[in-house]
Structures are given as C-alpha cells and as structure tokens.
Amino acid sequence: MAILLELENYMLPCMNKQIFGIECPGCGIQRSISYLLDGNFIEALKIYPAIYTLIFLVGFVGASLLFDIKNSFKIKIYLLYLNAGIVIVNYIYKMVHLIH
C-alpha cells in the first residue's frame, strides 16, 4: 500500500474525464501498475484487465528486438489484436455499467 500512496501523488489526470466527464479506454492503467508494484495482482486485474497481456506484449516486443524469434511479426499482431479487444470490451463494459 505504501507504493500506491506514494505514486498516487504523481499520477497524470485523465483529460478525457476532466473535459467530458467520462473515462477513456486507458483509464486505470496507472493505478493498475501501482497495484502491481504493491503486489496486489487481483486488484490490478480488476482496475485494468489488459494489464497482464500488455506486459506480455511489451516483453515480447523487447525480446524480439534482442532475439530472432520465428513468426514474431505475426505474434505481435495477434497480441496487439488481443490487447485491443480486451481494452475495447472493458471500456464498453464500464460505459454500460456507468449508464445503469
């Protein structure tokens, strides 16, 4: 909890939320990362469901820069689609539950 409280002072505000009053598809990623750093893995997933697949994507892109991985381009494209799908579905879910 200590890291979360410390990082909360440095989190960037969501301009979309400030201007339009609704969250953007990226809302929650900063808090999710701070939960991860605190070891609250379930809370990180609840706040931003794409956090683990995004970490995997970033790790794979980094590994593909260092190593010659067979079909790495296709794998990166699939991972991008997977992450985009999770982000979109999560955003729609949040917006539907915001209305109710």
CYANA upper distance limits for C-alpha pairs under 8 A (distance plus 0.5 A):
  1 MET  CA      5 LEU  CA      6.82
  1 MET  CA     35 TYR  CA      8.48
  1 MET  CA     38 ASP  CA      6.46
  2 ALA  CA      6 GLU  CA      6.75
  2 ALA  CA     38 ASP  CA      7.92
  3 ILE  CA      7 LEU  CA      6.46
  3 ILE  CA     34 SER  CA      7.26
  3 ILE  CA     37 LEU  CA      7.50
  3 ILE  CA     38 ASP  CA      6.51
  4 LEU  CA      8 GLU  CA      6.47
  4 LEU  CA     31 ARG  CA      8.14
  4 LEU  CA     34 SER  CA      5.73
  4 LEU  CA     35 TYR  CA      6.91
  4 LEU  CA     37 LEU  CA      8.32
  4 LEU  CA     38 ASP  CA      7.12
  5 LEU  CA      9 ASN  CA      7.68
  6 GLU  CA     10 TYR  CA      8.21
  7 LEU  CA     11 MET  CA      6.95
  7 LEU  CA     34 SER  CA      7.31
  8 GLU  CA     31 ARG  CA      8.22
 11 MET  CA     30 GLN  CA      7.24
 13 PRO  CA     18 GLN  CA      8.22
 14 CYS  CA     18 GLN  CA      6.80
 14 CYS  CA     23 GLU  CA      7.84
 14 CYS  CA     24 CYS  CA      7.94
 14 CYS  CA     27 CYS  CA      7.37
 15 MET  CA     19 ILE  CA      6.46
 16 ASN  CA     20 PHE  CA      6.12
 16 ASN  CA     21 GLY  CA      7.43
 16 ASN  CA     22 ILE  CA      7.08
 16 ASN  CA     23 GLU  CA      6.81
 16 ASN  CA     24 CYS  CA      6.54
 17 LYS  CA     21 GLY  CA      4.91
 17 LYS  CA     22 ILE  CA      5.13
 17 LYS  CA     23 GLU  CA      5.40
 17 LYS  CA     24 CYS  CA      7.38
 18 GLN  CA     22 ILE  CA      8.31
 23 GLU  CA     27 CYS  CA      6.41
 24 CYS  CA     91 TYR  CA      8.14
 25 PRO  CA     87 VAL  CA      6.85
 25 PRO  CA     88 ILE  CA      7.51
 25 PRO  CA     90 ASN  CA      8.42
 25 PRO  CA     91 TYR  CA      5.98
 26 GLY  CA     87 VAL  CA      8.26
 27 CYS  CA     48 TYR  CA      8.34
 28 GLY  CA     32 SER  CA      6.42
 28 GLY  CA     47 ILE  CA      6.15
 28 GLY  CA     48 TYR  CA      6.03
 29 ILE  CA     33 ILE  CA      6.66
 29 ILE  CA     47 ILE  CA      7.94
 29 ILE  CA     48 TYR  CA      6.25
 29 ILE  CA     51 ILE  CA      7.58
 30 GLN  CA     34 SER  CA      6.87
 31 ARG  CA     35 TYR  CA      6.69
 31 ARG  CA     44 ALA  CA      7.96
 31 ARG  CA     47 ILE  CA      7.83
 32 SER  CA     36 LEU  CA      6.75
 32 SER  CA     43 GLU  CA      7.79
 32 SER  CA     44 ALA  CA      4.74
 32 SER  CA     45 LEU  CA      7.56
 32 SER  CA     47 ILE  CA      6.25
 32 SER  CA     48 TYR  CA      6.42
 32 SER  CA     51 ILE  CA      7.62
 33 ILE  CA     37 LEU  CA      6.75
 33 ILE  CA     44 ALA  CA      7.28
 33 ILE  CA     51 ILE  CA      8.21
 34 SER  CA     38 ASP  CA      6.76
 34 SER  CA     44 ALA  CA      8.42
 35 TYR  CA     39 GLY  CA      6.70
 35 TYR  CA     40 ASN  CA      5.54
 35 TYR  CA     41 PHE  CA      7.19
 35 TYR  CA     43 GLU  CA      7.03
 35 TYR  CA     44 ALA  CA      5.74
 36 LEU  CA     40 ASN  CA      6.02
 36 LEU  CA     41 PHE  CA      5.99
 36 LEU  CA     44 ALA  CA      6.37
 40 ASN  CA     44 ALA  CA      6.75
 41 PHE  CA     45 LEU  CA      6.87
 42 ILE  CA     46 LYS  CA      6.75
 43 GLU  CA     47 ILE  CA      6.62
 44 ALA  CA     48 TYR  CA      6.68
 44 ALA  CA     49 PRO  CA      8.01
 44 ALA  CA     51 ILE  CA      7.81
 45 LEU  CA     49 PRO  CA      5.12
 45 LEU  CA     50 ALA  CA      7.85
 45 LEU  CA     51 ILE  CA      7.06
 45 LEU  CA     52 TYR  CA      8.10
 49 PRO  CA     86 ILE  CA      7.53
 49 PRO  CA     87 VAL  CA      7.99
 49 PRO  CA     90 ASN  CA      7.65
 50 ALA  CA     54 LEU  CA      6.44
 50 ALA  CA     83 ASN  CA      6.63
 50 ALA  CA     86 ILE  CA      6.32
 50 ALA  CA     87 VAL  CA      6.64
 51 ILE  CA     55 ILE  CA      6.71
 52 TYR  CA     56 PHE  CA      6.70
 53 THR  CA     57 LEU  CA      6.55
 53 THR  CA     79 LEU  CA      8.12
 53 THR  CA     82 LEU  CA      8.37
 53 THR  CA     83 ASN  CA      6.83
 54 LEU  CA     58 VAL  CA      6.63
 54 LEU  CA     83 ASN  CA      6.98
 55 ILE  CA     59 GLY  CA      6.54
 56 PHE  CA     60 PHE  CA      6.49
 57 LEU  CA     61 VAL  CA      6.60
 57 LEU  CA     76 LYS  CA      7.57
 57 LEU  CA     79 LEU  CA      6.65
 57 LEU  CA     80 LEU  CA      7.93
 58 VAL  CA     62 GLY  CA      6.65
 59 GLY  CA     63 ALA  CA      6.58
 60 PHE  CA     64 SER  CA      6.48
 60 PHE  CA     76 LYS  CA      8.09
 61 VAL  CA     65 LEU  CA      6.85
 61 VAL  CA     76 LYS  CA      7.58
 62 GLY  CA     66 LEU  CA      7.11
 63 ALA  CA     67 PHE  CA      6.33
 64 SER  CA     68 ASP  CA      6.63
 64 SER  CA     69 ILE  CA      6.41
 64 SER  CA     72 SER  CA      7.09
 71 ASN  CA     75 ILE  CA      6.82
 72 SER  CA     76 LYS  CA      6.54
 73 PHE  CA     77 ILE  CA      6.76
 74 LYS  CA     78 TYR  CA      6.71
 75 ILE  CA     79 LEU  CA      6.60
 76 LYS  CA     80 LEU  CA      6.55
 77 ILE  CA     81 TYR  CA      6.73
 78 TYR  CA     82 LEU  CA      6.58
 79 LEU  CA     83 ASN  CA      6.59
 80 LEU  CA     84 ALA  CA      6.53
 81 TYR  CA     85 GLY  CA      6.47
 82 LEU  CA     86 ILE  CA      6.75
 83 ASN  CA     87 VAL  CA      6.62
 84 ALA  CA     88 ILE  CA      6.54
 85 GLY  CA     89 VAL  CA      6.50
 86 ILE  CA     90 ASN  CA      6.46
 87 VAL  CA     91 TYR  CA      6.55
 88 ILE  CA     92 ILE  CA      6.65
 89 VAL  CA     93 TYR  CA      6.59
 90 ASN  CA     94 LYS  CA      6.67
 91 TYR  CA     95 MET  CA      6.66
 92 ILE  CA     96 VAL  CA      6.55
 93 TYR  CA     97 HIS  CA      6.70
 94 LYS  CA     98 LEU  CA      6.47
 95 MET  CA     99 ILE  CA      6.94
 96 VAL  CA    100 HIS  CA      7.28
